[in-house]
Amino acid sequence: MYIRRVTRKNKDGSVTAYLQLAHNEWDPKAKYSKAKVIYSFGREDELDRAVLERLAKSISRFLSPEQAFEARDAIGETAEFLFQSYKRLGGVWMLDQLWRKLGMDRILQQLFASRHHQLDIERLIFAMVANRALAPSSKLAMEDWVREEVYIPGLSQVASHQLYRAMDELLAVQSELEYQVYGAVSDLLNLEVDLLYFDTTSSYFEVDPSEAPEEDTFRKQGFSKDKRPDLLQVVIGLAVTRTGIPIRCWVWPGNTMDMTVVEQVKKNLIGWKLGRVISVMDRGFSSEENLRTLQRAGGHYIVGEKMRSGKAASKEAMSTRGRYHQVRENLHVKEIIVGDGEARKRYVLVYNPKEAERQREERKKLLEKLQAELDGLKQLSHEVHSKAACRLRSHPSYGKYLRQLKDGTLRLNKQAIRDAEKYDGKYLIRTSDDTLSPEDVALGYKQLIEVEDAFRTLKSTLELRPMYHRLEDRIRAHILLSWLALLLVRIVEVHTGESWRKVRDELQRLALGHFSSKNGDLYQCTEITAKQRQIFAAVSVEPPPRFLEIQPSS
């Protein structure tokens, strides 16, 4: 159906035009369509234009907003558009679509359904997750970020007290949330969880220990993996799949030792339908008690062993003769069995020639510097050591390569140097699974770097540290939000094969413009680049439409 314009030539040579409402009907005899007039509006020069406008508005009620705008263009009603504002869209759009694809919105809405919140808690939580991934800031700074800088579907503004309330509500459903998120992610991504990597890190607070209240049992000083032993901290654990997807996180007081957390981790993952799981952990978790815990309920482990731990079995494994077998470039392995029966232990000694050469070169340079320091001491027999000599003996790198002669002078310890050379490029791994080949054991342990990458992203890109929260619940909620952000970020990285920083920078160039006219408001995206389309396609997410929102005036 359409508006038809027909003309008639008058005797005086003038032309009169008529407007008609018509549609085409098929004429079976003529074998072509013919126009059938439904209504005649009369002469064009005598037409009441308001009639057409009323008809167009009436029809527009049954059209999409974009079609309605086009209809107004057709009757010449569209006025000039004025640019009102600009917001970043690409990053939020990617995260929001992935969030919905994983069913995170549905999970949170179900968990909060019985609480009857007046606020949309799910949108507030997503906003904090997106902020952590795109532009980490305080909750107070997020007020301007949401209002002025980014377009978040379903959320035009926030208040900091609302965000803190949402954090409290999130923590109340943490256990069920983690379980349901794992189920949704594993189903969608078909996660392989036969190898499950676990490691811990620490994250500090910008608070002097003397300023912490005495009753604070959570923020504590301990072994700092951030090299900030002077500050209070918490310990964070992360379980990661072989593809680098973090499936769960834990938080413990800052003075917690690695050796003490394995039993809780194992207990928390019971019932997660993980199947036959081989836990892969670093050397800090290799106590006999931890290894027994990992083997409960049919589980297995691949754990790094400290080569200089002093354990009898480790010493025997390191001294066992045998040939290495090259399985990859720069990867040689040797399988070692120590003991029999219940005392039987299976080790894999791994040797990396390139790493061995690097360590030899570093030690050579260090020893040259140390010899130069010794030459400059001008030592005399049976004299009290100078401050410079004491400094060398207590130095963490130099001290182990020094020995003191009977006359008190310091010399290079050649035996210590020869002992160090025995460990160049090597690391010792222990496993309880006899079905794995030495190559699988070595490569499985090598992939523990996925956890280190996750921690690096968590701390640097998502700016987990330093933390300023004081209450334990807020600290736990902050880390939980960071884990959710890390989950989305790692999924994007795995699918695109690029770092989140690079993906984020590209997507953040995709913006949303707000235009207005007398006919209403229009929200239009900038042109999507080929690279941006490639990113959306890799994650299987539809890019935003050209017109994200159209609000015709009433």
For each residue, the residues with C-beta under 8 A, 3 or more apart:
1: 21 22 23 38
2: 21 22 23
3: 19 20 21 22 52
4: 19 20 21 22 35 37
5: 17 18 19 20 44
6: 17 18 20
7: 15 16 17 18
8: 15 16 18
9: 13 14 15
10: 13 14 15 16
11:
12:
13: 9 10
14: 9 10
15: 7 8 9 10
16: 7 8 10 43 44 45
17: 5 6 7 43 44 45
18: 5 6 7 8 40 41 42 43 44
19: 3 4 5 40 41 42 44 47 52
20: 3 4 5 6 37 38 39 40 41
21: 1 2 3 4 37 38 39 40 41
22: 1 2 3 4 35 36 37 38
23: 1 2 35 36 38
24: 33 34 35 36
25: 33 34 35 36
26: 32 33
27: 30 31 32 33 34
28: 31
29:
30: 27 34
31: 27 28
32: 26 27
33: 24 25 26 27
34: 24 25 27 30
35: 4 22 23 24 25
36: 22 23 24 25
37: 4 20 21 22 40
38: 1 20 21 22 23
39: 20 21
40: 18 19 20 21 37
41: 18 19 20 21 47 51 52
42: 18 19 46 47
43: 16 17 18 46 47
44: 5 16 17 18 19 47
45: 16 17
46: 42 43
47: 19 41 42 43 44 51 52
48: 51
49: 52 53
50: 53 54
51: 41 47 48 54 55
52: 3 19 41 47 49 55 56 75
53: 49 50 56 57 75 77
54: 50 51 57 58
55: 51 52 58 59
56: 52 53 59 60 71 72 74 75 77
57: 53 54 60 61
58: 54 55 61
59: 55 56 62 63 71
60: 56 57 63 67 68 71 72 552
61: 57 58
62: 59
63: 59 60 67 68 71
64: 67 68
65: 68 69 547 549 550 551 552
66: 69 70 547 550
67: 60 63 64 70 71
68: 60 63 64 65 71 72 550 552
69: 65 66 72 73 78 519 520 522 550 552
70: 66 67 73 74
71: 56 59 60 63 67 68 74 75
72: 56 60 68 69 75 77 78 519 552
73: 69 70 76 77 78
74: 56 70 71
75: 52 53 56 71 72
76: 73
77: 53 56 72 73 519
78: 69 72 73 517 519
79: 517 518 519
80: 517
81: 515 516 517 522
82: 515 516 517
83: 86 513 514 515
84: 514 515 516 521
85: 513 514
86: 83 511 512 513 514
87: 148 149 150 151 511 512 514
88: 91 92 134 149 150 151 508 510 511 512
89: 92 93 150 151 510 511 512 525 544 548
90: 93 94 506 507 508 509 510 511 532 544
91: 88 94 95 130 133 134 150 504 507 508
92: 88 89 95 96 130 134 150 151 152 153
93: 89 90 96 97 507 510 543 544
94: 90 91 97 98 492 503 507 535 536 539 541
95: 91 92 98 99 126 129 130 133 134 488
96: 92 93 99 100 126 130 152 153
97: 93 94 100 101 541 542
98: 94 95 101 102 488 491 492 539 541
99: 95 96 102 104 105 126 129 488
100: 96 97 103 104 105
101: 97 98 188 540 541
102: 98 99 181 184 185 188
103: 100 106 107 184 188
104: 99 100 107 108 126 181 184 484
105: 99 100 108 109 122 126
106: 103 109 110
107: 103 104 110 111 177 180 181 184
108: 104 105 111 112 121 122 125 173 177
109: 105 106 112 113 122
110: 106 107 113
111: 107 108 173 176 177 180
112: 108 109 115 117 121 122 169 173
113: 109 110
114:
115: 112 121 169
116:
117: 112 120 121 169
118:
119: 124 162 165 166
120: 117 123 124 154 155
121: 108 112 115 117 124 125 166 169 170
122: 105 108 109 112 125 126
123: 120 126 127 152 154 155
124: 119 120 121 127 128 155 158 162 163 165 166
125: 108 121 122 128 129 166 170 481 484
126: 95 96 99 104 105 122 123 129 130 152 155
127: 123 124 130 131 142 146 152 155 158 163
128: 124 125 131 132 139 142 163 166 167 481
129: 95 99 125 126 132 133 481 484 485 488
130: 91 92 95 96 126 127 133 134 150 152 485
131: 127 128 134 135 136 137 142 145
132: 128 129 136 462 463 481 482 485
133: 91 95 129 130 462 485 488 489 500 504
134: 88 91 92 95 130 131 150 504 508
135: 131 145 149 150
136: 131 132 462 463
137: 131 141 142 145
138: 141 142 468
139: 128 142 160 163 164
140: 143 160
141: 137 138 144 145
142: 127 128 131 137 138 139 145 146 158 160 163
143: 140 146 147 157 158 159 160
144: 141 147 148 149
145: 131 135 137 141 142 148 149 150
146: 127 142 143 149 150 152 155 156 157 158
147: 143 144 156 157 158
148: 87 144 145
149: 87 88 135 144 145 146
150: 87 88 89 91 92 130 134 135 145 146
151: 87 88 89 92 512 523 548
152: 92 96 123 126 127 130 146 155 156
153: 92 96
154: 120 123
155: 120 123 124 126 127 146 152 158
156: 146 147 152
157: 143 146 147
158: 124 127 142 143 146 147 155 162 163
159: 143 162 163
160: 139 140 142 143 163 164
161: 164 165
162: 119 124 158 159 165 166
163: 124 127 128 139 142 158 159 160 166 167
164: 139 160 161 167 168 474
165: 119 124 161 162 168 169
166: 119 121 124 125 128 162 163 169 170
167: 128 163 164 170 171 473 474 477 478 481
168: 164 165 171 172 473 477
169: 112 115 117 121 165 166 172 173
170: 121 125 166 167 173 174 177 477 480 481
171: 167 168 174 473 476 477 480
172: 168 169
173: 108 111 112 169 170 176 177
174: 170 171 177 178 476 480
175: 178 179
176: 111 173 179 180
177: 107 108 111 170 173 174 180 181
178: 174 175 181 182 248
179: 175 176 182 183 272
180: 107 111 176 177 183 184
181: 102 104 107 177 178 184 185 484 487
182: 178 179 185 186 247 248 272
183: 179 180 186 187 273
184: 102 103 104 107 180 181 187 188
185: 102 181 182 188 189 191 245 247 487 491
186: 182 183 189 190 191 193 247
187: 183 184 190
188: 101 102 103 184 185
189: 185 186 245 491
190: 186 187
191: 185 186 241 243 245 247
192: 195 241 242 243
193: 186 196 241 247 274 275 277
194: 242 275 276 277 278
195: 192 241 242 277 278 280 302 444 447
196: 193 239 240 241 247 269 274 277 278 279 280
197: 239 240 241 242 279 280 281 447 448 450 451
198: 237 238 239 240 265 279 280 281 285 451
199: 237 238 281 282 448 451 452 455
200: 225 235 236 237 238 258 261 284
201: 225 226 235 236 238 455 458 459
202: 222 223 224 225 226 233 234 235 236 254
203: 226 233 234 236 459 464 465 466 467 479
204: 224 226 228 231 232 233 465 466 467
205: 219 231 232 233 466 467 468 469
206: 231 466 467 468
207: 211 212 219 231 232 470
208: 211 212 231
209: 212 221 230 231 232
210:
211: 207 208
212: 207 208 209 216 219 232
213: 216
214:
215:
216: 212 213 219 220 232
217: 220 253
218: 234 253 254 472 475
219: 205 207 212 216 232 233 234 253 254 470 475
220: 216 217 232 233 234 253 254 255
221: 209 229 230 231 232 233 254 255
222: 202 229 233 235 253 254 255 256 257
223: 202 229 257
224: 202 204 227 228 229 231 233
225: 200 201 202
226: 201 202 203 204 233 459 465
227: 224
228: 204 224 231 233
229: 221 222 223 224
230: 209 221
231: 204 205 206 207 208 209 221 224 228 466
232: 204 205 207 209 212 216 219 220 221 254
233: 202 203 204 205 219 220 221 222 224 226 228 254
234: 202 203 218 219 220 251 252 253 254 467 475 479
235: 200 201 202 222 251 252 253 254 256 261
236: 200 201 202 203 249 250 251 252 455 458 479
237: 198 199 200 249 250 251 252 261 265
238: 198 199 200 201 246 248 249 250 451 454 455 458 483
239: 196 197 198 246 247 248 249 265 269
240: 196 197 198 244 245 246 247 450 451 454
241: 191 192 193 195 196 197 244 245 247 450
242: 192 194 195 197 444 447 450
243: 191 192 450 494
244: 240 241 450 453 454 490 493 494
245: 185 189 191 240 241 487 490 491 494
246: 238 239 240 249 454 483 486 487 490
247: 182 185 186 191 193 196 239 240 241
248: 178 182 238 239 268 269 483
249: 236 237 238 239 246 479 480 483
250: 236 237 238 261 264 265 268
251: 234 235 236 237 475 476 479
252: 234 235 236 237 256 261
253: 217 218 219 220 222 234 235 256
254: 202 218 219 220 221 222 232 233 234 235
255: 220 221 222
256: 222 235 252 253 260 261
257: 222 223 260 261
258: 200 261 284 285
259: 262 284 285 287 289 290
260: 256 257 263
261: 200 235 237 250 252 256 257 258 264 265
262: 259 265 266 281 285 290 293 294
263: 260 266 267 290 293
264: 250 261 267 268
265: 198 237 239 250 261 262 268 269
266: 262 263 269 270 279 293 294 296 299
267: 263 264 270
268: 248 250 264 265
269: 196 239 248 265 266 272 274 277
270: 266 267 297
271:
272: 179 182 269
273: 183
274: 193 196 269 277
275: 193 194
276: 194 298 300
277: 193 194 195 196 269 274 299 300
278: 194 195 196 299 300 301 302 431 433 436 444
279: 196 197 198 266 294 299 300 301 302 303
280: 195 196 197 198 301 302 303 444 445 447 448
281: 197 198 199 262 284 285 286 290 294 301 302 303 304 448
282: 199 285 303 304 448
283: 286 303 304 305 306
284: 200 258 259 281
285: 198 258 259 262 281 282 290 303
286: 281 283 290 291 303 304 305 306 309 430
287: 259 290 291
288: 291 292
289: 259 292 293
290: 259 262 263 281 285 286 287 293 294 303
291: 286 287 288 294 295 301 303 430 432
292: 288 289 295 296
293: 262 263 266 289 290 296
294: 262 266 279 281 290 291 299 300 301 303 432
295: 291 292 298 299 300 301 432
296: 266 292 293 299
297: 270
298: 276 295
299: 266 277 278 279 294 295 296
300: 276 277 278 279 294 295 431 432 433
301: 278 279 280 281 291 294 295 430 431 432 433
302: 195 278 279 280 281 429 430 431 433 436 441 444 445
303: 279 280 281 282 283 285 286 290 291 294 429 430 431
304: 281 282 283 286 427 428 429 430 445 448
305: 283 286 309 311 314 317 347 428 429 430
306: 283 286 309 311 314 428
307: 314 318 423 426 427 428
308: 423
309: 286 305 306 314
310: 314 315
311: 305 306 314 315
312: 315 316
313: 316 317 338 339 345 347
314: 305 306 307 309 310 311 317 318 428
315: 310 311 312 318 319
316: 312 313 319 320 338
317: 305 313 314 320 336 338 345 347 349 428
318: 307 314 315 349 422 428
319: 315 316
320: 316 317 336 338
321:
322: 334 336
323: 334
324: 332 333 334 349 351
325: 332 333 334 438
326: 331 332
327: 331 332 333 438 439 442
328: 331 439 443
329:
330: 352 353 354 355
331: 326 327 328 350 352 439 442 443
332: 324 325 326 327 350 351 352 353
333: 324 325 327 348 349 350 351 438 439 441 442
334: 322 323 324 325 348 349 351 438
335: 346 347 348 438
336: 317 320 322 346 347 348 349
337: 344 345 346 347
338: 313 316 317 320 344 345 347
339: 313 343 344 345
340: 343 344
341: 344
342:
343: 339 340
344: 337 338 339 340 341
345: 313 317 337 338 339 430
346: 335 336 337 430 431 432 434
347: 305 313 317 335 336 337 338 428 429 430 431
348: 333 334 335 336 428 429 430 431 438 441 442
349: 317 318 324 333 334 336 426 427 428 429
350: 331 332 333 426 427 428 429 442 445
351: 324 332 333 334 356 425 426
352: 330 331 332 355 356 425 426
353: 330 332 356 357 425
354: 330 357 358 425
355: 330 352 358 359 424 425
356: 351 352 353 359 360 424 425 426
357: 353 354 360 361 425
358: 354 355 361 362 425
359: 355 356 362 363 424 425
360: 356 357 363 364 421 424
361: 357 358 364 365
362: 358 359 365 366
363: 359 360 366 367 417 420 421
364: 360 361 367 368
365: 361 362 368 369
366: 362 363 369 370 397 398 401
367: 363 364 370 371 401 412 417
368: 364 365 371 372
369: 365 366 372 373
370: 366 367 373 374 392 398 401 402 412
371: 367 368 374 375 412
372: 368 369 375 376
373: 369 370 376 377 388 392 398
374: 370 371 377 379 392 410 411 412
375: 371 372
376: 372 373 388
377: 373 374 386 388 389 392 410
378:
379: 374 383 389 408 409 410
380: 383 409
381: 407 408 409
382: 407 408
383: 379 380 408
384:
385: 389 390 393 408
386: 377 389 390
387: 390 391
388: 373 376 377 391 392
389: 377 379 385 386 392 393 410
390: 385 386 387 393 394
391: 387 388 394 395
392: 370 373 374 377 388 389 395 398 399 402 410
393: 385 389 390 398 399 402 404 410
394: 390 391 399
395: 391 392 398 399
396: 399
397: 366 400
398: 366 370 373 392 393 395 401 402
399: 392 393 394 395 396 402
400: 397 413 416 420
401: 366 367 370 398 412 413 416 417 420
402: 370 392 393 398 399 410 411 412 413
403: 410 411 412 413 416
404: 393 408 409 410 411
405: 408 409 410 411
406:
407: 381 382
408: 379 381 382 383 385 404 405
409: 379 380 381 404 405
410: 374 377 379 389 392 393 402 403 404 405
411: 374 402 403 404 405
412: 367 370 371 374 401 402 403 417
413: 400 401 402 403 416 417
414: 417 418
415: 418 419
416: 400 401 403 413 419 420
417: 363 367 401 412 413 414 420 421
418: 414 415 421 422
419: 415 416 422 423
420: 363 400 401 416 417 423 424
421: 360 363 417 418 424
422: 318 418 419 426
423: 307 308 419 420 426
424: 355 356 359 360 420 421
425: 351 352 353 354 355 356 357 358 359
426: 307 349 350 351 352 356 422 423
427: 304 307 349 350 445
428: 304 305 306 307 314 317 318 347 348 349 350
429: 302 303 304 305 347 348 349 350 441 442 445
430: 286 291 301 302 303 304 305 345 346 347 348
431: 278 300 301 302 303 346 347 348 436 441
432: 291 294 295 300 301 346
433: 278 300 301 302 436 441
434: 346
435:
436: 278 302 431 433 440 441 444
437: 440 441
438: 325 327 333 334 335 348 441 442
439: 327 328 331 333 442 443
440: 436 437 443 444
441: 302 333 348 429 431 433 436 437 438 444 445
442: 327 331 333 348 350 429 438 439 445 446
443: 328 331 439 440 446 447
444: 195 242 278 280 302 436 440 441 447
445: 280 302 304 350 427 429 441 442 448
446: 442 443 449
447: 195 197 242 280 443 444 450
448: 197 199 280 281 282 304 445 451 452
449: 446 452 453
450: 197 240 241 242 243 244 447 453 454
451: 197 198 199 238 240 448 454 455
452: 199 448 449 455 456
453: 244 449 450 456 457
454: 238 240 244 246 450 451 457 458 486 490
455: 199 201 236 238 451 452 458 459
456: 452 453 459 460 461
457: 453 454 460 461 462 486 489 490 500
458: 201 236 238 454 455 461 462 464 482 483 486
459: 201 203 226 455 456 462 463 464 465
460: 456 457 463
461: 456 457 458 489 500 501
462: 132 133 136 457 458 459 482 485 486 489
463: 132 136 459 460
464: 203 458 459 467 478 479 482
465: 203 204 226 459
466: 203 204 205 206 231
467: 203 204 205 206 234 464 475 478
468: 138 205 206
469: 205 474 475 478
470: 207 219 474
471: 474 475
472: 218 475 476
473: 167 168 171 476 477
474: 164 167 469 470 471 477 478
475: 218 219 234 251 467 469 471 472 478 479
476: 171 174 251 472 473 479 480
477: 167 168 170 171 473 474 480 481
478: 167 464 467 469 474 475 481 482
479: 203 234 236 249 251 464 475 476 482 483
480: 170 171 174 249 476 477 483 484
481: 125 128 129 132 167 170 477 478 484 485
482: 132 458 462 464 478 479 485 486
483: 238 246 248 249 458 479 480 486 487
484: 104 125 129 181 480 481 487 488
485: 129 130 132 133 462 481 482 488 489
486: 246 454 457 458 462 482 483 489 490
487: 181 185 245 246 483 484 490 491
488: 95 98 99 129 133 484 485 491 492
489: 133 457 461 462 485 486 492 493 500
490: 244 245 246 454 457 486 487 493 494
491: 98 185 189 245 487 488 494 495 539
492: 94 98 488 489 495 496 500 503 535 539
493: 244 489 490 496 497 498 499 500 503
494: 243 244 245 490 491 497
495: 491 492 538 539 540
496: 492 493 503 535 538 539
497: 493 494 538
498: 493 502 503
499: 493 502 503
500: 133 457 461 489 492 493 503 504
501: 461 504 505
502: 498 499 505 506
503: 94 492 493 496 498 499 500 506 507 535
504: 91 133 134 500 501 507 508
505: 501 502 508 509
506: 90 502 503 509 529 531 532 535
507: 90 91 93 94 503 504 510 532 535
508: 88 90 91 134 504 505
509: 90 505 506 526 529 532
510: 88 89 90 93 507 525 526 528 529 532 544
511: 86 87 88 89 90 525 526
512: 86 87 88 89 151 523 524 525 526 544 548
513: 83 85 86 523 524 525 526
514: 83 84 85 86 87 521 522 523
515: 81 82 83 84 521 522 523 524
516: 81 82 84 520 521 522
517: 78 79 80 81 82 520 522
518: 79 553
519: 69 72 77 78 79 552 553
520: 69 516 517 550 551 552 553
521: 84 514 515 516 549 550 551
522: 69 81 514 515 516 517 547 549 550 551
523: 151 512 513 514 515 547 548 549 550
524: 512 513 515 546 547 548
525: 89 510 511 512 513 528 544 545 546 547 548
526: 509 510 511 512 513
527:
528: 510 525 532 533 543 544
529: 506 509 510 532 533
530: 533 534
531: 506 534 535
532: 90 506 507 509 510 528 529 535 536 543
533: 528 529 530 536 537 543
534: 530 531 537 538
535: 94 492 496 503 506 507 531 532 538 539
536: 94 532 533 539 541 542 543
537: 533 534 540
538: 495 496 497 534 535
539: 94 98 491 492 495 496 535 536
540: 101 495 537
541: 94 97 98 101 536
542: 97 536
543: 93 528 532 533 536
544: 89 90 93 510 512 525 528 548
545: 525 548
546: 524 525
547: 65 66 522 523 524 525 550
548: 89 151 512 523 524 525 544 545
549: 65 521 522 523
550: 65 66 68 69 520 521 522 523 547
551: 65 520 521 522
552: 60 65 68 69 72 519 520
553: 518 519 520
554:
